Amino acid sequence: MKRTTTALAVTMLFTSALPLTALADPGLYVGGSIGNARLDDKFDNFIIDTDTNAYRLFGGFQLSDSFGIEAGYLNFDEFSESVDLGGLLTRNDISGDGWTLGGTLGLPLSGNLSLFGKAGVFFWDADITVDGFSIDTPGDDNPYYGGGLKLDLGDNFSMTGDWTVYEFDVLETDVISLGFNYRF
């Protein structure tokens, strides 16, 4: 709950500064990204060190040159790892997906290159399987934050590279991805 409150506070901070900015280039955008999700943490005395593919689809509204609001869908595919429990080898699979809602903050570096930051709340659901037996995992909402570079390739199209951390109650995962945005 504390992490959710922190993420909401950061999102509100992003959006509270909006009246102070001129609405220079407002507009809708959509995009997607694909990358590598890394899970390297200790979870209930198990050390998990694995990675998988992740993809994200999103849309948003750019409120000014610097501020935006974004919502999206994220899929972590499946983290898999075998763990030795006192001579007994068990296979553990974790898959998850969910919806994101947050704010973006941009900082132009040159005419077509900019840094960006993002933060918000990830509303997720996961499936955990240990040796073929499913473990009930209730969904939750937790913060995410990250940043990256955006390269404008024209008036409407841009490419992005970013690193995002998704925090959960007992662990976190990092996603490094490449993507695109299309502005209407």
N, C-alpha and C positions, 0 to 999 in steps of 0.2 A: 504494500500500500504506500509506503514511504517513497519508493522509486516512482510509482505512478504519479504521486503528488509532485515530485521533483520534475518529471517529464512534462506534466501539465503546466507547471510554473515556467519552465523554459519556453514552451510553446506560447504561453500568454505573453512572455517577455518579448518574443519575436513579433507578435502581432500588436502589442501595445505601442510599439514605436511607429506603427504604420501612419498615424495621422501626421507625424513629423516629417514624412517623406513625400516628395512630389510623385504623383502617379505618372511616371515618364513613359514606360512601355508596358502597360497592363495587358494581360491577355491569358487565354487558356493554353495549356500545353499537355501533351501526352508523351509517354516514353516507356522504355523498357531497358532492363539490364540483365546480364548473366555473369556469373562469377563463381568464386570458390568460397565456401563457408567452412570455417575451421572451428572445431570444438576441442579445446585442450584445457581440461579442468578436472577437479576432483568432485565427484558426485556420489553422495552416500558411501564414502570410503572406496569408491571405484575410481581409478584414474582413467579418464577418457581422453584419447589423443587420436582424433580422426578428422577427416574432411570429406566434403561432398560438393556437388554442384548446387547452386542456388539461382533462382531467377525472380525478377521483380517486374511487375507492370504497374504503372502509376499515371496519375493525372493531377493537374494542379492549376492554380491561378497565380500568375505573377502580378503582385500588387504594385510593385515599383521596380526600379533597377536593382534594388537590394533585397526586397522582402517578397516572400511567396508563401502560399499555403498548399500542402500536397497531401494526397491520399493515395494508397496503393495496396497491392496484394503481393505478398512474399511467400515463396515456397522454398523450403530447405531440402527438398528431396529426402534422402535417407542417410543418416550417420550410422555406420556399422563398425563394430569392433568386437573381437573375442577377448574375454577376460578369464584369467586363470584363478579359480577360487579353490585354493588348496589342492591342486591336482585335477580339479574338474574344470574343463574348458567350456565356457558358456558364450553364446553369441548374443550380443545386445544390439538392437536396432532402434534408432530414434528418428522419427520423421515428424516434421512440423510445418505448419503454414499459418497465415493469418493476414490481418489487415493493419495498415499503418495510417496514422493521421498525425501531421506535424507541420512545422514551419521550416522555411529555408531562408538563409541569409547569404547574400552574394557580395563579393568584393572584386571589382574589375582590376585586372593587372595590366592589360593592354587592350587594343581595339577589339580583339576577338577571343581573348583568354581571361578567365576569371577563376578565382577560388570560391568555393561555397561550403557552407556548413548546414547541417540539418539536425533536427531533434524533434522528438515526439513520443507517441505512445504506440506500442505494438500489441494488438489484440490477437492472441494466438491460441492454437490448439495443437496438441502433439499426440502421437501414438508411440508407445514404448512396448517393445517385444523382447522378452528374454527367453531364449531357446524355444521360440514358437509360441510362448504364452504371453498374452496381451496383459499389460498393466494399465489399469484405469488412471488416466492422467487428466485432471480437470483443466480446462482452458483458463487463461489469465490475461492480464494486461500489464505490460512492463515497458520501461523506457528504452528508446534507442537514440543514438547520436552518432554523428560522423561528419566527414568532409571529403572534399576532392577538388578536382579541376574540371572545368567545362571549356571546350573549344568550340566556338561558333564557326560553322562551315558555310554559312549563308544567312539570309534573312530569317529563315524558319527552322533550320536544322542545326543541331549541335551534338557533339560527342562528349561523353563524360567518363571519368575514371574516379572511383571513390572507395573509401574504406568506411564501413559502418559497424558499430558494436551494438548488439542486441542483448540487453541484460535480462536475465531471468532470476527468479528467487534464489536459486542455488548454483547457478552457473551463468556463463555468457558465451556468446559466439561472435566471431568476427567474420565479416563478408567483404572481400575485395572483388570489385566488379567493374566491367566496362559496359557502357550503355549509350543510348541516344535519346534525344528530346526532339519533338516536333512542335513548334509554336504556330498557333493559328492566327 
